[in-house]
Structure formats: C-alpha cells, structure tokens
Amino acid sequence: MRIVVLLLAVSMTVSLKAQSWQQVYDEMMTIDDDEESGELLYDNYELMEQLAAHPLDLNSVTREELEQLPFLSSMQVMDIAEYLDRYGPMRSLGELRMIRSLDRQQLALLPFFVYVTGEADHDKPVRSPLDSLLHWGKSSLWATIRIPTYQRAGDKNGYLGYAYRHSLRYEWSSGRYLRLGLMGAQDAGEPFFADKNRWGYDTYSYYLQVKKMSRLDNFIVGKYKVAAGMGLVLGQSFRLGKLATLQSLGRSVSTLRPHSSRSESDYFRGVAATFNLGQHFQWSAFVSHRPIDATLTSDGAAQTLITSGYHRTPAEMEKKGNTHLTSAGTRLAYHHGALRWGATGVTTKLDRTLQPQRQTLFRRYYPHGRHFLNMSVDYGYTHHRFAFSGETAVDGHARLATINTLSLQPSSRIGMTAIQRFYSYRYTTLHGHSFGESTAVQNESGIYLGATWKATAHLQLQGYADHAYFPWARYQVSRESHAWDFLLQASYDFNSRWSMLVRHRSHLRQKDNDDKTALISDDNHRERIALSYDDKVWAMKTQLDLTQSKYKASDHGWMLSQQASLTQGRWHLYGFLSYFNTTSFQSRIYAYERQMQHDFYFPTYYGKGFHLALQASADIGSQLRLTAKVGHTSYNDRETIGSGLQLIPHSHQTDVDIQLRWLFKNGR
C-alpha cells in the first residue's frame, strides 16, 4: 500500500512547491493586522529568511528543530514526527500531503524550509571535525543600494549625509552548525565615514553562532535575539498577527538566534548560550550591554527611548547611543513527551534614569526608573487533538501579566484556537512583546476565538473574533475603553493553478471626541478580493481592496492592483501596478510589494494616484545574481509629497534599487 502512496506522492512533488516562500508569506501577513508596525513585519521576514537559508533535513530532524518553524502548530509538529517514526525516512516531500493536519499554506511553505536526503544533499550538515566543517562551508555576500531620482528638502539643507540608502551583508555557514555574519546598513541622509559614523555605516550587526556541539546546544556571541514562553518577558522572535495565528493554532516559538537585520531595536549584544542538561532539561543564559538612543531631559534623565534608528540630522545624531542598557537573563526549560514547562528571569539596568512624561495620563504607568526585573513561568501540554500553553509573569513590583491558549483539532478539517490574556496596566517590561491589540504587554485584557474549516478539498474558511478591554488611558483615549475585531476569510482553489481569496474585516475601537468629554467610535471596515494564477513559470494576482472608516467623519477608499512574475531559466521578472483612490489618510490602504532579498516594504496608500514597480533578476554564472528594481509613485491630488525635511517638491517620486548577490562554496 505504501508503494502506491509513495508513487502518488512523488507525482505530486512538482505541484507542492510555489514559486517562492515570500508569495505565501505575503498572503499570511497582508491578510492580518494592518496596524502592525513595519518593524515587526520586517523582523518576521528576516527570521523566515534565516530559516529558508538553512533548511532542515526531515529524515534527521528533531522535534525541537521542527518547532522552530513558526507557521506549524504543536499538533502538526507532532504529526510530522510521528509519521517519520511510523513509516521511516521520507523519499519525497510529496509525502507531506499524507499528513492530513497540514493545510494548503503550510504545504506550500514547507518545501522552502525542509528537504529530504537526496533532494538537497549539498545542504546536508557535515557531522565531522572542525577542519571538515570549515572545508565544506559556504559564504554569501550581498550589496544593496537605493538611488532616489528626486531631492528631499533635507538633502539640500538639513541631512548630514547623502540621499542613498545602502547596505552590505556577509555570512559564512557550514550546515546548521556554524554561522558567522556581518551586516552594515545606512539610511538615506545618514553620514558615511563621518560624524559619529567614523567606522562607516550607521549601524552594524555581527555574530558568531555554534550549534549542536556535545552539551552545548546553541551559542552566540555578538548581536542576537531571545524569545521565551509566550513573550511576556522575552518576546524578540516571530510574532504572527490575529489571522495568521490560526496557522500555528496559537503556538509560541522559543528561540535564540542571531540578529542579522538592519533593525536597530529589540536585540541584545553580548553572549548567550543554551546547554542540554540530560535528556529533558535545557538551561539558557545571556548577558548583554548595548547602546540605545534617548531623548534627554534637562537634568540628564532619559525621557523617551528611541528605536527608529534614524541619525540623519544633528539633533538625531546627538541622541545616538547616549544611553546604555545592561541586561542579563536565565531560563530553565523541561520537555518530556507532551509536557513542557519553563522558568525565565531577566534583569535590566539603564545608566540613566528612565523618566517619561508621566503627568500625561496615558503615560502614567510607562516603565520608569533604572532597574527592571521580570520573571515568568510558562507551561504547555500537547495531545494529538488538543494543545494547551501559557505564560504567567510578574515584574519587580509583583504586577501580573498572563496569557493562555487552548487549541483544538477534532479532525483534519477543523482547527480552533482560544486565547485569553490579562496584562495589568501597571505591569512593565522592556523586552516583552506578545499577542494583543498591540505588541506591548501592558494595559489590556481580552478573549480571542478563531477557527479554520476545510469545508471541501478546494474551499477553506477562516475567521476570528477578538474583544479587548483597556482599563487605563491610551493614546487618544483618556479613560477605560474597548475594542472589537472580527474577520472572516474564504479561500478557494479552483485547481492547481487558479485560486481566489475573499476577506472582510471589521475593527471597532473607542477614542476621545474633540473635547475629551466622551468616547466615540472609530470603526474601520476592510474588504479584499484576490484572484491568483500560478503555473510555476507565470504567476499573476489581481486584487481589489476596499475600506470604509467612520471616526468624526466618514471616509472611504479603494485600490485595484495587479502583480505578475515570470521565471524562466536564469531570469526572474516581477511587476506591480496599482491605482488607489481614498478620501483621506483615515481610509488608507496597505499593500505588500516585493522587495530585494533581506529587505521588506509595507507601504501605505492614500489620496489619489498610481504606483508602478518593475523588478528583474538574472543569474550570472552559478555564483552571481544581479537584481534591479524601479519604483514610481504619482499623485493626482497634491503638488508635493511629504513634509518637513522629507518634503519632495513634486507630485511624483521614482526610486532605483540595485542588489548584487555572490554565493561561493568551499570543497567544490
């Protein structure tokens, strides 16, 4: 019987893999929380880049390694592991279709992050002495630049540097055992080899990672990110929004990974390590000392910690690295069968007193002082058809935060998730990010209910309902308030090439009226209809976005966009064209646009105009790839774009991006 199954699986292998993992990721993220910050989305993208660059061999993978793939649920990880235990090594990735709990998006994503021995032997980790690891290592070098064809007001007078945005990235790796990386990045307007940037780039990221060396499970020196539990104390890893949470059924991902992105926030700098203590216990510890920008008060206290990373003007440059954070943490984790638990503690000290403007009501309970302590216990239990997990944390003043999830999968066609959260408005953390209306772990309690139903072999329905209560004031809200968030989505696969997506979302929040005497509704409704075609050579997507907003005034808007790509031999071509028409910024529309590798862009469209982007990639031999892109935006309702130093004295702007990638391997 299995021979028949294998033959069928092999025949399906070709149709299992989409053109790129970014296409599936784009769908997961753009159908999610539009208000998620670009920094969060970029960090997610960078983690996926890291995982795709170091795929896992399914025939030698451990359950812990599978759990690092953030789009899999606990039950799906268990199903994959048990399939391998029961049937032995996979002969083809097509066998993944025999695991009924995997849905269409996960089946499309997995081939970019896993392989089976024989399909990608060249990526197989070398289990040999250090000299062999060095001999079989591989390197990659990336150089990227963005050239604007216009001049901003700050380029003439105000910015310290040139108008070009550029970066340089190098990484050497040997399987998944050794990684060494260096990345330098520069934003437009920042000085290069000048001012405080005497070493060249405005920001650098560097790391050395060693994995799976006897009892040393993971070791990093340099810049790194740490995530533990559900993110209440340490939340610097992949964070899905409300709809994409259904893909993982609310599962969290505990990780220690290099910080290899150009982001200048949410990272540590120092040393971190994880050790295996016997068969079921792991112990982790880290120490970090890093600079951070801050706005200072007249007496030298830090009023606001700045995470934007911009150092374009003398005022911004003056704040660069003027404050330092010293952090240390430890974690003990236990995992045996279906049961897991962990205990985490983190302490942070600033060299300046953090002193926000607490006389402003919504800032009353912002983190303040010099010393911060957070401790938590996380827990979980995974069964074939249900999973429970959660984390409960306290800060140094015994203020509480807790989040708990329950996931059910009564059949291969139905998955359900419930998430309860309570974050005291007095709870403070400098490194925590978790699930909620915002990623901040403070001033929120709520209930989330979501479900996925594979109604037929072609039709999948997904939806959620979320209610949040805020007991203290927030930005633009001077008293306790509520928020409701509802979404329903249907996706239909006509065949292996054509698919359609329809979505409606209603996001209802309360905000102050003009006099701050009462709360009024800020209601936002968004619809999306998308038709996609993909035959592995041509890929096209036609999308219509609609938005209606009611807050003090009624606003509405729409955008029609078309994407197309062609992959032929050494060439890859991509195009994006959209026309947008909205009555104001309140009815703005978000749409993802493909960027250079290791970059991410999630633009906002409002007003009237169109946007065009053309991108071409060509492989030059077996080691070089050249990519060029032109992006043009033109507005019909304004004479200038932007304001202040970012002002462009035209109704249109054009940017040119160029990237060169060089891959080279030893031992070939």
Sequence and secondary structure as in RCSB ss.txt:
>XXXX:A:sequence
MRIVVLLLAVSMTVSLKAQSWQQVYDEMMTIDDDEESGELLYDNYELMEQLAAHPLDLNSVTREELEQLPFLSSM
QVMDIAEYLDRYGPMRSLGELRMIRSLDRQQLALLPFFVYVTGEADHDKPVRSPLDSLLHWGKSSLWATIRIPTY
QRAGDKNGYLGYAYRHSLRYEWSSGRYLRLGLMGAQDAGEPFFADKNRWGYDTYSYYLQVKKMSRLDNFIVGKYK
VAAGMGLVLGQSFRLGKLATLQSLGRSVSTLRPHSSRSESDYFRGVAATFNLGQHFQWSAFVSHRPIDATLTSDG
AAQTLITSGYHRTPAEMEKKGNTHLTSAGTRLAYHHGALRWGATGVTTKLDRTLQPQRQTLFRRYYPHGRHFLNM
SVDYGYTHHRFAFSGETAVDGHARLATINTLSLQPSSRIGMTAIQRFYSYRYTTLHGHSFGESTAVQNESGIYLG
ATWKATAHLQLQGYADHAYFPWARYQVSRESHAWDFLLQASYDFNSRWSMLVRHRSHLRQKDNDDKTALISDDNH
RERIALSYDDKVWAMKTQLDLTQSKYKASDHGWMLSQQASLTQGRWHLYGFLSYFNTTSFQSRIYAYERQMQHDF
YFPTYYGKGFHLALQASADIGSQLRLTAKVGHTSYNDRETIGSGLQLIPHSHQTDVDIQLRWLFKNGR
>XXXX:A:secstr
 HHHHHHHHHHHHHHH  S HHHHHHHHHHTS TTS HHHHHHHHHHHHHHHHS EETTT  HHHHTT TTS HH
HHHHHHHHHHHH S S GGGGGG TT  HHHHHHGGGTEE TTTSGGG    S HHHHHHT EEEEEEEEEEESS
  HHHHTT SS S EEEEEEEEEETTTEEEEEEEEE TT  SSBTTBTTSSSEEEEEEEEEEETTEEEEEEEEEE
EE TTSSS B S    TTTHHHHTT    EEEE  SS  SS EEEEEEEEEETTTEEEEEEEEEEEEEEEE TTS
 EEEEE S    SHHHHHTTT EEEEEEEEEEEEEETTEEEEEEEEEEEEEEEE   TTSGGGTTS  EEEEEEE
EEEEEEE SSEEEEEEEEEETT  EEEEEEEEEEEETTEEEEEEEEEE TT   SS   SSSSS  SSEEEEEEE
EEEE SSSEEEEEEEEEEEESS BTTB S EEEEEEEEEEEEESSSSEEEEEEEEEEEEEEE TTSSSEEEEEEE
EEEEEEEEE SSEEEEEEEEEEEEESSSEEEEEEEEEEEEEEETTEEEEEEEEEEEESSGGG EE     STT  
   EE SEEEEEEEEEEEEETTTEEEEEEEEEEEESS SSBS GGG BSSSEEEEEEEEEEEEEES  
